[in-house]
Amino acid sequence: MKSLRAILTPAELPGLRQSDLADRLCVVFDVLRATSTFITALHHGANRIIPVSDIAEALAWREKAPQALLAGERHGVRISADLTGGIEFDLGNSPREFTPEVVCGRTIVSTTTNGTLALNACAGAAVVLAGSFLNLTATADFIRHHPAEEVILVCAGTGSSAALEDVLAAGALAHRLASPSAGFKLADSAAIAWRTFLSGEASVAEALSTTDNGRRLLGIPDLRADVAFCGQFDCYPLVARQTAAGLQRFAPT
């Protein structure tokens, strides 16, 4: 039987980075907002998204690929010129910015507080996916048909702390994989996420507005609508998979 476990806090990421992940499948959740944003960008035609760990690495990419769009946030808001030595980032981390007119056919280099770090912590895995409520069913379907014997649900968190919205999304995915027909055995960590989701399944959108990240975004008028946007289920029938070229769209057939 396949196993399903979860990384619930950023404190566990260094251990994950040092693990042998060669035969593992990792799904990274940063619901508010990095993975939700990346999935939206890919749906709207972005060619690829390159997650980088810091601003300096993003600026180095701009030197190599001048046509790439720079995206990212610090403290929730778009990275401004005073943080970069004079270069204003093209985009922040709001999924609503990543419209077809802006991102179609483009390469996007992104650095966020937690999400891109979590994706890069999984670099040694056989498969790395970006997960969210927005593409939950497509991601679950992909995992059911993949031969990996262990799946790790990676919650990016907020700063050094757990983020409830990520645990809820990981639990929602665990819920879809917990049926006897899916053939997964849940470790305690995955069961915690699953039971968290079950306890709030009827009011996920409301729950997102009460999280630390949700309250912070609701306090920023331009970003308030991101909370409800990221709480939508199954808007996009795509899988976002990390490749050697970056995070790219995988459309199930």
C-alpha positions as CSV (number, residue, x, y, z in Angstrom):
1,M,0.0,0.0,0.0
2,K,1.2,3.5,-0.8
3,S,1.9,5.9,2.0
4,L,0.9,9.5,2.5
5,R,2.6,11.8,5.0
6,A,2.7,15.6,5.5
7,I,5.2,18.3,6.4
8,L,3.1,20.6,8.5
9,T,5.5,23.4,9.4
10,P,8.5,25.2,7.8
11,A,10.7,23.9,10.6
12,E,10.6,20.5,8.9
13,L,11.8,21.7,5.6
14,P,15.6,21.4,6.3
15,G,15.1,17.7,7.2
16,L,13.1,17.3,4.0
17,R,15.9,18.9,2.0
18,Q,18.4,16.5,3.4
19,S,16.3,13.4,2.8
20,D,16.6,11.0,0.0
21,L,13.5,11.9,-2.1
22,A,14.5,10.1,-5.3
23,D,11.4,7.9,-5.3
24,R,9.0,10.3,-3.6
25,L,6.3,12.6,-5.0
26,C,6.0,15.9,-3.2
27,V,3.0,18.3,-3.4
28,V,3.7,21.8,-2.1
29,F,0.9,24.0,-0.8
30,D,1.3,27.8,-0.3
31,V,-2.4,28.6,-0.7
32,L,-2.2,32.3,0.3
33,R,-0.7,32.7,-2.2
34,A,2.3,31.4,-4.1
35,T,1.1,28.1,-5.4
36,S,-2.4,29.5,-6.1
37,T,-0.7,32.3,-8.1
38,F,1.6,29.9,-10.0
39,I,-1.3,27.6,-11.0
40,T,-3.3,30.6,-12.2
41,A,-0.4,31.9,-14.2
42,L,0.1,28.5,-15.9
43,H,-3.6,28.3,-16.6
44,H,-3.4,31.7,-18.3
45,G,-0.6,30.6,-20.6
46,A,2.7,31.3,-18.8
47,N,5.4,29.2,-20.3
48,R,7.1,28.4,-17.1
49,I,7.7,29.7,-13.5
50,I,11.2,29.6,-12.0
51,P,10.9,29.6,-8.2
52,V,14.0,31.2,-6.6
53,S,14.9,31.6,-3.0
54,D,15.8,35.3,-2.7
55,I,15.8,38.6,-4.5
56,A,19.4,38.4,-5.6
57,E,18.8,35.2,-7.4
58,A,15.8,36.7,-9.2
59,L,17.8,39.7,-10.3
60,A,20.6,37.3,-11.6
61,W,17.9,35.6,-13.7
62,R,16.9,39.0,-15.2
63,E,20.5,39.4,-16.3
64,K,20.5,36.1,-18.1
65,A,16.9,36.4,-19.4
66,P,16.0,40.1,-19.9
67,Q,12.5,39.2,-21.2
68,A,11.6,37.3,-18.0
69,L,9.0,38.8,-15.7
70,L,10.1,39.3,-12.1
71,A,7.4,38.5,-9.6
72,G,7.3,38.1,-5.8
73,E,6.5,39.6,-2.4
74,R,8.0,40.5,0.9
75,H,5.5,41.0,3.7
76,G,2.7,40.3,1.3
77,V,3.4,43.2,-1.1
78,R,5.2,43.4,-4.4
79,I,9.0,43.7,-4.2
80,S,9.8,47.4,-4.7
81,A,12.9,49.2,-6.0
82,D,14.1,50.0,-2.5
83,L,14.7,46.3,-1.8
84,T,16.5,45.6,-5.1
85,G,18.8,48.6,-5.6
86,G,16.5,50.2,-8.1
87,I,14.6,47.5,-10.0
88,E,10.9,47.4,-9.6
89,F,9.4,43.8,-9.9
90,D,6.9,43.4,-12.7
91,L,4.4,41.5,-10.6
92,G,3.6,40.8,-6.9
93,N,2.1,37.6,-5.6
94,S,-1.6,38.2,-6.3
95,P,-3.1,35.5,-8.6
96,R,-5.4,38.2,-10.0
97,E,-2.4,40.1,-11.5
98,F,-1.4,37.1,-13.6
99,T,-3.9,37.6,-16.4
100,P,-3.5,36.1,-19.9
101,E,-2.6,39.5,-21.3
102,V,0.3,39.8,-18.9
103,V,1.7,36.3,-18.7
104,C,0.8,34.3,-21.8
105,G,4.0,32.9,-23.3
106,R,6.2,34.4,-20.7
107,T,8.8,33.1,-18.3
108,I,8.2,34.3,-14.7
109,V,10.9,34.3,-12.1
110,S,9.4,34.4,-8.6
111,T,10.6,34.7,-5.1
112,T,8.2,34.6,-2.1
113,T,8.6,34.4,1.6
114,N,7.7,30.7,2.0
115,G,6.3,29.1,-1.2
116,T,9.4,29.2,-3.4
117,L,11.6,28.0,-0.5
118,A,9.3,25.0,0.0
119,L,9.4,24.1,-3.7
120,N,13.1,24.3,-3.7
121,A,13.3,22.1,-0.6
122,C,11.7,19.3,-2.6
123,A,14.2,19.6,-5.5
124,G,15.5,16.1,-5.0
125,A,12.1,14.4,-5.4
126,A,11.1,12.3,-8.4
127,V,8.1,14.5,-8.9
128,V,7.3,17.9,-7.4
129,L,3.8,19.4,-7.9
130,A,2.4,22.8,-6.9
131,G,-1.0,22.3,-5.1
132,S,-3.9,24.5,-4.2
133,F,-7.7,24.4,-3.9
134,L,-7.8,25.7,-7.4
135,N,-6.4,22.5,-9.0
136,L,-7.1,20.0,-6.3
137,T,-9.0,17.3,-8.3
138,A,-6.5,17.3,-11.2
139,T,-3.7,16.9,-8.7
140,A,-5.4,14.1,-6.9
141,D,-6.1,12.3,-10.2
142,F,-2.4,12.6,-11.2
143,I,-1.3,11.2,-7.9
144,R,-3.6,8.2,-8.1
145,H,-2.1,7.1,-11.4
146,H,1.5,7.8,-10.5
147,P,3.6,4.8,-9.3
148,A,5.4,6.7,-6.4
149,E,5.1,4.6,-3.2
150,E,5.3,7.6,-0.9
151,V,3.6,11.0,-1.3
152,I,4.6,13.9,0.8
153,L,2.2,16.9,1.3
154,V,4.4,19.9,2.0
155,C,2.8,22.9,3.8
156,A,4.9,26.0,3.1
157,G,3.6,27.8,6.2
158,T,4.0,31.5,7.2
159,G,7.5,32.6,8.2
160,S,8.6,29.9,10.6
161,S,5.1,28.9,11.6
162,A,2.4,26.6,10.3
163,A,-0.3,28.1,8.1
164,L,-3.9,26.7,8.6
165,E,-4.8,27.3,4.9
166,D,-2.0,25.1,3.8
167,V,-2.9,22.3,6.2
168,L,-6.5,22.6,5.1
169,A,-5.5,22.2,1.4
170,A,-3.2,19.3,2.2
171,G,-6.1,17.7,4.2
172,A,-8.5,18.2,1.3
173,L,-6.0,16.3,-1.0
174,A,-5.6,13.6,1.7
175,H,-9.4,13.3,1.8
176,R,-9.4,12.5,-2.0
177,L,-6.7,9.9,-1.5
178,A,-8.0,8.3,1.7
179,S,-10.6,6.2,0.0
180,P,-9.9,2.4,0.0
181,S,-9.8,2.5,-3.8
182,A,-7.0,5.0,-3.9
183,G,-4.7,2.6,-1.9
184,F,-3.0,5.1,0.5
185,K,-2.1,4.6,4.1
186,L,-2.1,7.8,6.0
187,A,0.7,8.6,8.4
188,D,-0.3,10.5,11.5
189,S,0.9,13.8,10.0
190,A,-1.4,13.3,6.9
191,A,-4.2,12.2,9.2
192,I,-3.9,15.5,11.2
193,A,-4.3,17.5,7.9
194,W,-7.2,15.3,6.8
195,R,-9.1,15.6,10.1
196,T,-8.4,19.4,10.1
197,F,-10.0,19.6,6.7
198,L,-13.0,17.4,7.7
199,S,-13.7,19.6,10.7
200,G,-14.0,22.7,8.4
201,E,-15.0,21.2,5.1
202,A,-18.3,23.1,4.9
203,S,-16.7,26.5,5.5
204,V,-13.2,26.5,3.9
205,A,-13.7,30.0,2.4
206,E,-14.6,31.4,5.8
207,A,-11.7,29.6,7.4
208,L,-9.3,31.2,5.1
209,S,-10.4,34.7,6.1
210,T,-9.7,33.9,9.8
211,T,-6.1,32.7,9.3
212,D,-3.0,34.8,10.0
213,N,-2.4,35.3,6.3
214,G,-6.1,35.8,5.5
215,R,-6.5,38.5,8.1
216,R,-3.3,40.2,6.8
217,L,-4.4,40.2,3.2
218,L,-7.9,41.4,4.2
219,G,-6.2,44.4,5.8
220,I,-4.6,45.4,2.5
221,P,-7.4,46.9,0.2
222,D,-5.7,45.9,-3.1
223,L,-5.2,42.3,-1.9
224,R,-8.4,41.7,0.0
225,A,-10.0,39.8,-2.9
226,D,-7.1,37.3,-3.1
227,V,-8.5,35.4,0.0
228,A,-11.8,34.4,-1.6
229,F,-10.0,33.8,-4.9
230,C,-7.6,31.3,-3.4
231,G,-10.4,29.5,-1.6
232,Q,-12.1,28.4,-4.8
233,F,-12.2,24.6,-5.6
234,D,-11.2,23.2,-8.9
235,C,-11.2,26.2,-11.2
236,Y,-8.3,24.9,-13.2
237,P,-8.0,21.3,-14.6
238,L,-4.2,21.3,-14.7
239,V,-1.3,19.8,-12.8
240,A,1.6,22.2,-12.1
241,R,4.8,20.1,-12.2
242,Q,8.3,21.2,-11.5
243,T,10.7,20.3,-14.3
244,A,14.4,21.1,-15.0
245,A,13.1,24.2,-16.9
246,G,10.9,25.4,-14.0
247,L,7.3,24.9,-12.9
248,Q,5.2,24.0,-16.0
249,R,1.7,23.0,-16.9
250,F,0.9,19.4,-17.3
251,A,-2.6,18.9,-18.8
252,P,-4.1,15.5,-18.0
253,T,-5.4,13.7,-21.1
